[in-house]
Amino acid sequence: MQELSATYLFDPLCGWCYGASPMIERLLSASVDVRLLPTGLFSGSGAREMDASFAAYAWSNDQRIERLSGQPFSGDYRSNVLNKPGSLFDSGAATLAITAAGHMDHRKRFDALRLIQHARYVKGLDITNVPVLAEVLSSGGFGEAASLLIEGSDELLAGNRQLVAQGQDLFRRHGANGVPALVIERNGHQRLLDASALFSSYDNLMAHLKAA
């Protein structure tokens, strides 16, 4: 497995990415070299205001994800995030927070992603709000990242744009039809893994990786 690496394409507001997180965590625990790249899928032109129709669609989807992955979607999330009038579905701030967390070490991006996902889907916090994100990071041991996020320096913003551009380029090159997406690389050759492997058994996922 030494020659194997993977790039995980994600968006922090993607419920399916939340569902896939335990499997990504297991890959990292097995010392698979996994690099996270955000795609900005639900930011910029992909952002929108939450309304009753979209909230109902999201909750229905979330229940399916919970059944497949075991990841919890709480009542607080449903009432305080989905059913809150005027709330935003915009991953821009959360993506920036993850970039800040991985500023010095890209391996910290996953830890930050997990914190932010837990804050949204379990605690029901508004992770489109920068002060809320800063508190989530700070309480999770990312005090420096929280300060970087609040400061919003040109360097951080430029680094975030670069990461999103890299993620979007890889997404397009491999014809991914959404996130989560896992691009496997071995000996310089890349291949997009079918996302369903992230929701099957761990042994099945490892079999796909070894066959890549």
N, C-alpha and C positions, 0 to 999 in steps of 0.2 A: 504493500500500500504506500510505500515511501514516494513513489512517483506520481501518486494521485492527489489532485487538489480539486477544489470545487468553488464556484462563485454562486452565492445565494442572492437572487434578485427578489426584492421585497418592497412592500410599502407598509409603514406602521399603522395605517388605518385599514389594512386588508385583514378581514376576519379569517380567511383561509391561511394567511401567513401566521396568525396567532395559533391556528390549529396545527400548523406544521412545526412550531417552535420546539416541542419536546423531541421531535426527531432530529432537528438540527442540533439541539443540545447533546443528544446521544452521539452524533457524528463527531462533535467537538470533543466529547469525553473520550472517544475512541482514537483521539489524536489525528483525525482527518483534518487536513488543512482546508478550512472553509473561510472564505472571505465574503463579507457582506457588502452588497452594493444596492443603494436605494434607486428606485426607478422614477420617483416623483409622479407616480401614476394618478394619485388623488390630490395633487397640488396644482397650482396654476390653473390652466384651462380644465383640469380634471377635478377641481374642487366644486362644491355646490352647497347650497343651504339645505339643511334637513327639513323634510316635510313629512306629513303623516303617511303618505303613500310610500316614500322611500324608507321610512322608519319601519313600516310593516314588512316590506321586502327584506330589509336587512335582518330583522329579527327572525324571520322565517329561515333565511340562509344560515344565520348564527346557530339555530337549533339543529340544523343538519350537521354543521361543523362540530358542534358539541357531541352529537351522537357518534360521529366518525373518529374524533380525536380524544374525547374525554376532557377537553379544555372547557372550563366553566364560563358561562355568560350570565352575569348576576342580574337580579332584579334592580339593583342600584344602577347598573349600566343601562338597562332598558328605560327606567324612569328618568334618570338624570342626564343621559346622553341622547338616546334615540328619541324619546318623547318630550324633549325640552324645546319649546317653540323658539325658532330663530337660531338654533345651534348650527354650527358649521361642520361640514364634512370636508376637511382640508388638512392634508398631512404635511404641509410645508414646515410648520414650526416643529413638529415631532421629528421630521427628517433632519432638521438643523440640530436638534438636541442630540440625536444619535451621532451626527458628524462631530459635534463638540466632544462627546464622550470618547470617540475614537481618534481624537486629534493627534495624540502621541503614540497610540497603539491601536491598530485597526481591529485587534481581537476584542477590544472592549465594546465594539458596536453591538455585538449580540447581547451582552449583559444589559446595555442600555435599552435595547429593543424590548427585552423581556420585562424590564421595569415599567416601561411605557405601556406595553400591552396589558400588564396586570393593573396598572392605574386606570386604564380605560374599561376593560372588559370585566374586571372584578370589583374595583373600588368605585367605578362610575364617575371618574374624574374627567374634566374637560382638557384633553391633551392637545387641543388647538390653541390653548392659552399659554403664552410664554412663561409668566410667573408660576403657573401651576406646574409646567414642565420643569422649571428650575427647582422647585420644591421636591418634585419626584426624584430628580437627579441627585440633589443634595442629600435627601434622606436615604438614598440608596448607595451612598458612598462616592458619588461623583461631584464633590463640591467644586472642584476646579472647572469641570464641564458646565456646571450650573452658572458659574461666574462668566465663562466664555459665552454662554447662551444669552445671558442678560446684556452683556457688553455688545454682542452682535458686531464684532469687528469685521472690517473689510476682508481680512485674511480668512476668517471663518466662513463668511458668505461665499468667497471665491472658492474655497476648498469644497464647500457643499455643492456649488454649481458643478464643479469638476467631477465629483463623485456621482451626482445624478446623471451627468452627461455620459459617463462611463457605463453606468447601469443601463441607460436608454440605448446606447450603442450596442451593448451585448444583447439586450432584449430584441432589438430589431434584427441583428445579424443572425440570430438563431431562430427567428420567427416565433418567438414565444407568444402565446395568446392570452397571457395574463400572469399574475403573480399569485402564489409563490412559484419561482422557477429556479431550478438548480442546473447549472452548467458544469459538467464534469470535464476535467482536463487531465490527460495522461500523455506524457512524452510529446508535449506540444500540440496534441490534437484535442479539440473540444467537441463535446456533444451535449445537447439539451436532454436532460432526463425527463421522462414523463412525470408530471407533477403527482399523478396518482400513487407513485412509489412512496411519496412522503406521508401517505395516509394508509399504508399497508403495514405489514410487520417490519420490524427492524431487520430481521434476517433477509427479508425480500429486498429491502432497500440496499443492504450490503451486497447482495447478489447482483443487483443492477450496477452498483459501483464497480465491482470487480470485473463485470463483463464490459464495462465502458472502454 
